[in-house]
């Protein structure tokens, strides 16, 4: 919501193939929220878009079963939707959703004897029902039979037990990781927000917080690298753009510093930058003199400090888990 616009996630109960606007009430004011389109899920091509569009013309999806049966999507595409959290309105939790997708896709083995026994003319009495010893006979009602779908009707029996409830719920970090893997974006927290307490304890500025500093201050700032530029006309200078949940920051790297930290700058998505703050006519730059990898972060959001730092550290020692931030490099 950096620009005051609410962005809502891909959701098969509400999303179209393309992005749409949804009416939203904020107090007494009516405004619009942006609903991400299904096309943002990586791996869904134009053919999937055609199939989904045709299905939506017949009405919105009402359940996960409805998505599986009406969307026309294949197994791999349905699994992508589950991993992306796109069926959250129908099944809470991505692991549970994936489990249920796999369950719905699994063909039922032929059971001719059971089909015969539970048919209308040859019902199977439940234990203790009218067909048990000492009774006057079976009533023949449907409540005394076992449903072929596995639901318990008149007896405590389930042909297809749902074991998905035992699956652990994804943490917030894991959900953001899954978003970036499946969509290259997330409507959840910015990955840098998981480092905020760690950064505050070390007096590391947020990108937006740099504006509160004074020109010429020695500062540290950390963020995800979303752009690297090395124009031919810049005499070897490299320009980086860092991003976090508060905004963006510009980093200027002179050729000498770049050669020392080249491996660090080019091999990681997240950087800790030490340098001098430059404030000129509302433009904020950090003139860099030292770089470090950000420490790794585990699936529960715990920070893992590395033993080696700076140019001597390796990416493996500072592995940042799967917190992927798309970046663009221009030369």
C-alpha positions as CSV (number, residue, x, y, z in Angstrom):
1,X,0.0,0.0,0.0
2,X,3.0,2.4,-0.6
3,X,0.8,4.5,-2.8
4,X,-2.4,4.1,-0.8
5,X,-3.8,1.3,-3.1
6,X,-4.7,-2.0,-1.5
7,X,-3.4,-4.9,-3.6
8,X,-5.2,-8.2,-3.0
9,X,-3.7,-11.7,-3.8
10,X,-4.6,-14.1,-6.5
11,X,-7.7,-16.0,-5.4
12,X,-9.7,-18.4,-7.6
13,X,-12.9,-17.3,-5.8
14,X,-12.5,-13.7,-6.9
15,X,-9.7,-13.3,-9.5
16,X,-10.1,-13.1,-13.3
17,X,-7.2,-14.0,-15.6
18,X,-6.2,-10.3,-15.7
19,X,-6.1,-7.9,-12.8
20,X,-9.4,-6.3,-11.8
21,X,-10.7,-3.5,-9.5
22,X,-12.8,-4.3,-6.5
23,X,-15.0,-1.8,-4.6
24,X,-13.7,-1.1,-1.1
25,X,-15.1,1.0,1.7
26,X,-12.6,2.9,3.8
27,X,-14.6,4.6,6.5
28,X,-17.3,6.5,4.8
29,X,-15.3,6.7,1.6
30,X,-15.6,4.3,-1.4
31,X,-12.5,3.4,-3.2
32,X,-11.1,0.6,-5.2
33,X,-8.6,-2.2,-4.4
34,X,-6.5,-4.0,-7.1
35,X,-7.1,-7.8,-7.3
36,X,-4.2,-9.6,-8.9
37,X,-5.0,-11.7,-11.9
38,X,-4.5,-15.4,-12.2
39,X,-1.9,-14.8,-15.0
40,X,0.6,-13.7,-12.3
41,X,1.1,-17.3,-11.3
42,X,4.3,-18.5,-12.9
43,X,3.9,-21.4,-15.2
44,X,0.3,-20.7,-16.4
45,X,0.3,-20.0,-20.1
46,X,-2.1,-18.4,-22.5
47,X,-3.9,-21.8,-22.9
48,X,-4.6,-21.9,-19.2
49,X,-6.0,-18.4,-19.5
50,X,-8.4,-19.4,-22.2
51,X,-9.6,-22.4,-20.2
52,X,-10.1,-20.3,-17.0
53,X,-11.8,-17.5,-18.9
54,X,-14.3,-20.0,-20.5
55,X,-15.0,-21.5,-17.1
56,X,-15.6,-18.1,-15.5
57,X,-18.1,-17.2,-18.1
58,X,-20.2,-20.0,-16.6
59,X,-19.9,-18.5,-13.1
60,X,-17.3,-18.0,-10.4
61,X,-15.6,-21.0,-8.8
62,X,-17.3,-22.1,-5.6
63,X,-15.0,-24.7,-4.2
64,X,-11.7,-26.5,-4.8
65,X,-13.6,-29.4,-6.3
66,X,-15.3,-26.9,-8.6
67,X,-11.9,-25.5,-9.7
68,X,-10.5,-29.0,-10.4
69,X,-13.6,-30.1,-12.3
70,X,-14.5,-27.0,-14.3
71,X,-11.2,-25.1,-14.9
72,X,-9.9,-27.6,-17.4
73,X,-6.4,-27.2,-15.9
74,X,-4.0,-30.1,-15.7
75,X,-2.4,-31.5,-12.6
76,X,0.8,-29.4,-12.7
77,X,-1.2,-26.2,-13.2
78,X,-3.6,-27.0,-10.3
79,X,-0.6,-27.7,-8.0
80,X,0.9,-24.3,-9.0
81,X,-2.4,-22.6,-7.9
82,X,-2.2,-24.5,-4.5
83,X,1.4,-23.5,-4.0
84,X,0.7,-19.9,-4.8
85,X,-2.1,-19.7,-2.2
86,X,-4.7,-19.1,-5.0
87,X,-7.3,-21.4,-3.4
88,X,-7.1,-19.9,0.1
89,X,-10.8,-19.0,0.1
90,X,-11.6,-22.7,-0.3
91,X,-8.9,-24.4,1.7
92,X,-6.9,-22.6,4.4
93,X,-3.2,-23.4,4.2
94,X,-1.2,-24.1,1.1
95,X,0.1,-27.5,2.2
96,X,-3.5,-28.6,3.0
97,X,-4.6,-27.2,-0.4
98,X,-1.9,-29.1,-2.2
99,X,-2.8,-32.3,-0.4
100,X,-6.5,-31.9,-1.3
101,X,-5.7,-31.1,-4.9
102,X,-3.6,-34.3,-5.1
103,X,-6.5,-36.2,-3.5
104,X,-9.0,-34.9,-6.0
105,X,-6.7,-35.7,-8.9
106,X,-6.1,-39.3,-7.7
107,X,-8.4,-41.7,-9.6
108,X,-10.5,-44.0,-7.5
109,X,-9.7,-47.6,-7.8
110,X,-12.5,-49.8,-9.2
111,X,-14.5,-51.4,-6.4
112,X,-17.2,-53.4,-8.2
113,X,-18.1,-55.5,-5.2
114,X,-18.5,-52.5,-2.9
115,X,-20.4,-50.6,-5.7
116,X,-22.8,-53.6,-5.9
117,X,-23.2,-53.9,-2.1
118,X,-24.1,-50.2,-1.7
119,X,-26.3,-49.9,-4.7
120,X,-29.9,-49.1,-4.3
121,X,-31.1,-52.7,-4.5
122,X,-28.2,-54.3,-2.6
123,X,-27.4,-52.0,0.3
124,X,-24.9,-52.9,2.9
125,X,-26.3,-52.7,6.5
126,X,-24.1,-51.0,9.1
127,X,-23.1,-52.8,12.2
128,X,-25.8,-52.4,14.8
129,X,-28.4,-51.2,12.4
130,X,-31.6,-53.0,11.3
131,X,-29.6,-55.8,9.7
132,X,-28.0,-56.9,12.9
133,X,-28.8,-60.0,14.9
134,X,-32.0,-59.8,16.9
135,X,-33.7,-57.3,14.7
136,X,-36.8,-57.9,12.7
137,X,-34.9,-57.1,9.5
138,X,-33.4,-54.3,7.6
139,X,-35.4,-51.1,6.9
140,X,-33.7,-50.6,3.5
141,X,-33.3,-46.8,4.1
142,X,-30.4,-44.9,2.7
143,X,-29.3,-44.0,6.3
144,X,-28.2,-47.7,6.7
145,X,-25.8,-47.7,3.8
146,X,-22.2,-46.7,3.3
147,X,-21.8,-43.8,0.8
148,X,-19.6,-44.7,-2.1
149,X,-18.1,-41.1,-1.7
150,X,-16.7,-42.1,1.7
151,X,-19.0,-40.0,3.8
152,X,-20.3,-41.5,7.0
153,X,-24.1,-42.1,6.6
154,X,-25.7,-44.1,9.4
155,X,-22.3,-45.5,10.5
156,X,-18.9,-44.4,11.5
157,X,-16.9,-45.3,8.4
158,X,-14.9,-43.2,6.0
159,X,-13.5,-44.6,2.7
160,X,-11.2,-41.6,2.1
161,X,-9.9,-40.1,5.4
162,X,-8.5,-36.6,5.1
163,X,-5.0,-36.6,6.6
164,X,-4.2,-33.0,5.5
165,X,-5.1,-31.7,9.0
166,X,-1.8,-33.1,10.3
167,X,0.3,-31.0,7.9
168,X,2.1,-28.0,9.5
169,X,0.8,-24.6,8.6
170,X,3.2,-22.4,6.7
171,X,4.9,-19.6,8.6
172,X,4.7,-16.1,7.3
173,X,8.2,-16.3,6.1
174,X,7.5,-19.5,4.2
175,X,4.4,-18.0,2.6
176,X,6.4,-15.0,1.3
177,X,9.0,-17.4,0.0
178,X,6.3,-19.3,-1.8
179,X,4.9,-16.1,-3.3
180,X,8.2,-15.1,-4.8
181,X,8.9,-18.6,-6.1
182,X,5.4,-18.9,-7.7
183,X,4.7,-15.3,-8.7
184,X,7.8,-13.2,-8.3
185,X,5.9,-10.9,-6.0
186,X,4.0,-11.0,-2.8
187,X,1.0,-9.1,-1.3
188,X,2.3,-10.1,2.1
189,X,5.1,-8.5,4.1
190,X,8.2,-7.2,2.3
191,X,11.1,-9.7,2.8
192,X,13.1,-7.0,4.5
193,X,10.5,-6.6,7.2
194,X,11.7,-9.9,8.7
195,X,15.1,-8.2,9.2
196,X,13.7,-5.0,10.8
197,X,14.3,-5.8,14.4
198,X,17.8,-7.2,13.6
199,X,18.6,-4.0,11.7
200,X,17.2,-1.7,14.4
201,X,19.4,-3.4,17.1
202,X,22.4,-2.5,14.9
203,X,21.3,1.0,14.1
204,X,21.0,0.1,10.4
205,X,18.8,2.6,8.5
206,X,15.7,1.6,6.6
207,X,15.6,3.0,3.0
208,X,13.0,5.5,4.0
209,X,14.7,6.4,7.2
210,X,17.8,7.7,5.4
211,X,15.9,11.0,4.9
212,X,16.1,11.6,8.6
213,X,19.9,11.7,8.5
214,X,22.3,14.6,7.9
215,X,24.3,15.2,4.8
216,X,27.8,13.7,5.3
217,X,26.8,11.2,8.0
218,X,28.3,7.8,8.1
219,X,25.4,5.4,7.7
220,X,24.5,1.8,7.3
221,X,21.5,0.8,5.2
222,X,20.1,-2.7,4.2
223,X,17.7,-3.7,1.5
224,X,16.9,-5.9,-1.4
225,X,18.7,-5.1,-4.7
226,X,16.1,-4.4,-7.4
227,X,18.4,-2.7,-9.9
228,X,22.1,-2.7,-10.8
229,X,23.4,-0.2,-13.4
230,X,26.8,0.4,-14.9
231,X,26.4,3.0,-17.7
232,X,29.2,3.3,-20.3
233,X,29.3,7.0,-19.7
234,X,29.7,6.8,-15.9
235,X,33.5,6.1,-16.0
236,X,33.1,2.7,-14.2
237,X,30.7,3.9,-11.5
238,X,28.0,1.4,-10.5
239,X,24.5,2.4,-9.3
240,X,22.3,0.2,-7.1
241,X,18.8,0.6,-6.0
242,X,17.8,-1.0,-2.7
243,X,14.2,-1.6,-1.6
244,X,12.5,-2.4,1.6
245,X,9.1,-2.0,3.2
246,X,9.7,1.8,3.6
247,X,10.8,2.7,0.2
248,X,13.9,2.8,-2.0
249,X,17.5,4.0,-1.6
250,X,20.2,4.9,-4.2
251,X,23.7,3.5,-3.7
252,X,26.7,4.9,-5.6
253,X,29.8,2.6,-6.0
254,X,33.1,4.0,-7.3
255,X,35.2,1.7,-9.5
256,X,37.7,0.9,-6.8
257,X,35.1,-0.2,-4.3
258,X,33.3,-2.1,-6.9
259,X,36.3,-4.2,-7.8
260,X,36.8,-5.2,-4.1
261,X,33.2,-6.1,-3.5
262,X,32.2,-7.2,-7.0
263,X,31.3,-10.8,-6.0
264,X,29.2,-9.6,-3.1
265,X,27.3,-7.0,-5.1
266,X,26.6,-9.3,-8.0
267,X,25.8,-12.6,-6.2
268,X,23.2,-11.7,-3.6
269,X,19.7,-10.3,-3.6
270,X,20.1,-8.5,-0.2
271,X,22.9,-6.2,0.9
272,X,24.1,-4.3,3.9
273,X,25.9,-1.1,2.8
274,X,28.2,1.1,4.7
275,X,28.9,4.5,3.4
276,X,28.5,8.3,3.5
277,X,25.0,9.9,3.2
278,X,24.6,12.5,0.5
279,X,21.5,14.7,0.5
280,X,21.2,17.1,-2.4
281,X,18.0,18.9,-3.4
282,X,15.8,16.2,-2.0
283,X,17.8,13.3,-3.6
284,X,19.2,10.7,-1.2
285,X,22.3,8.8,-2.1
286,X,24.7,6.5,-0.1
287,X,28.3,6.7,-1.4
288,X,29.3,3.2,-0.6
289,X,32.7,2.1,0.8
290,X,31.9,-1.4,2.2
291,X,29.4,-4.2,1.5
292,X,28.2,-7.3,3.4
293,X,25.8,-10.0,2.7
294,X,22.7,-10.0,4.9
295,X,22.7,-13.0,7.3
296,X,20.6,-16.0,6.5
297,X,17.0,-16.3,7.7
298,X,15.3,-19.6,8.4
299,X,11.7,-20.6,7.8
300,X,10.6,-19.2,11.1
301,X,12.2,-15.8,10.6
302,X,15.2,-16.5,12.8
303,X,18.4,-14.7,11.8
304,X,21.6,-16.8,11.3
305,X,24.7,-14.7,11.6
306,X,27.7,-15.7,9.5
307,X,31.3,-16.0,10.9
308,X,32.9,-14.3,7.9
309,X,31.8,-10.9,6.7
310,X,32.4,-8.4,3.8
311,X,34.4,-9.3,0.8
312,X,35.8,-12.5,2.5
313,X,32.3,-14.0,3.1
314,X,30.8,-16.5,0.8
315,X,27.2,-16.7,-0.4
316,X,26.8,-20.1,1.1
317,X,27.9,-18.9,4.6
318,X,25.3,-16.1,4.3
319,X,22.6,-18.1,2.5
320,X,19.4,-16.1,2.6
321,X,17.1,-19.1,2.4
322,X,14.6,-18.7,-0.5
323,X,13.8,-15.0,0.0
324,X,14.0,-14.1,-3.6
325,X,13.6,-10.5,-4.8
326,X,13.4,-10.0,-8.6
327,X,16.1,-7.6,-9.8
328,X,17.0,-5.9,-13.0
329,X,20.6,-5.4,-14.3
330,X,21.4,-2.8,-16.9
331,X,24.9,-2.3,-18.3
